[in-house]
Amino acid sequence: MNLSPSVIAYSDRFRPAIGNSLRCARVALGRSQDDMARELGIARQTLAGYENGHSEPLSSLLARLCEDFGLDPAWLLAGASSRPMFATDAIRPQNALERA
């Protein structure tokens, strides 16, 4: 597969933002990397690679994070500080409320 330079640049620019969002969400949810990886059915090293911006998670994994943990998709993808991390306060975990 031969990717154009613009596709590579796009991916390189957003990969760290998604990784940072994943790390912030995991911490807000009170999960260790081992726990979160186990819940997602991936290796801890894979999750660490996502969080560090070394690799990019599949869209299906991102969708599952939003569904299972109530994360706002726009926040997860862009890390937009103007948007809340969780889609609604009703599904925000108690430990995340305490940290807010």
C-alpha positions in Angstrom: 0.0 0.0 0.0 1.4 3.3 -1.1 0.2 6.3 1.0 0.4 9.8 -0.2 2.5 12.3 1.8 -0.7 14.2 2.7 -2.3 11.1 4.2 0.9 10.4 6.2 1.1 14.0 7.5 -2.6 13.9 8.5 -2.0 10.6 10.4 1.2 11.9 12.1 -0.6 15.0 13.2 -3.6 13.4 14.8 -2.0 10.2 16.2 -0.5 12.0 19.3 -3.8 13.8 20.0 -5.8 10.5 20.0 -3.1 8.9 22.1 -3.3 11.7 24.7 -7.1 11.5 24.7 -6.9 7.7 25.3 -4.5 8.2 28.2 -6.6 10.9 29.7 -9.8 8.8 29.4 -8.1 5.8 30.9 -6.8 7.7 33.9 -10.2 9.4 34.4 -11.9 6.0 34.3 -9.5 4.8 37.0 -8.0 2.1 34.9 -4.4 0.9 34.6 -3.1 0.1 31.1 -3.3 -3.6 32.0 -7.0 -3.3 33.0 -8.0 -1.2 30.1 -6.2 -3.4 27.6 -7.8 -6.5 29.1 -11.3 -4.9 28.8 -10.7 -3.9 25.2 -9.2 -7.3 24.3 -5.8 -6.0 23.2 -2.3 -6.3 24.5 -1.0 -3.8 27.0 1.8 -3.0 24.6 -0.7 -2.2 21.9 -2.5 0.3 24.2 0.8 1.8 25.2 1.6 2.3 21.5 -1.7 4.1 21.0 -1.2 6.3 24.0 2.4 7.2 23.0 1.4 8.0 19.4 3.4 5.2 17.9 0.4 3.6 16.3 -3.1 4.4 15.5 -6.1 2.5 16.8 -8.7 1.1 14.5 -11.9 3.1 14.2 -13.8 0.1 15.5 -11.8 0.3 18.8 -12.5 4.0 19.0 -16.2 3.5 18.5 -16.2 0.8 21.2 -14.5 3.2 23.6 -17.2 5.7 23.0 -20.0 3.2 23.4 -18.7 1.2 26.3 -17.3 4.1 28.4 -19.5 7.0 27.3 -16.7 9.0 25.8 -17.6 11.9 23.5 -16.3 11.0 20.0 -15.3 14.5 19.1 -13.3 14.8 22.3 -11.7 11.4 21.7 -10.6 12.2 18.2 -9.5 15.8 18.6 -9.0 16.2 22.3 -11.1 19.4 22.1 -10.7 21.1 25.4 -14.0 23.0 24.7 -15.9 19.7 24.8 -16.5 17.4 27.8 -14.7 14.1 27.9 -17.9 12.2 28.6 -21.0 12.3 26.3 -23.3 12.9 29.3 -22.8 13.4 33.0 -25.2 10.6 33.7 -22.8 8.0 32.4 -19.6 9.7 33.7 -17.9 7.3 36.2 -18.0 8.3 39.8 -14.2 8.5 40.1 -14.1 10.8 37.1 -16.6 13.1 38.8 -14.3 13.3 41.9 -11.3 14.3 39.7 -13.2 16.9 37.7 
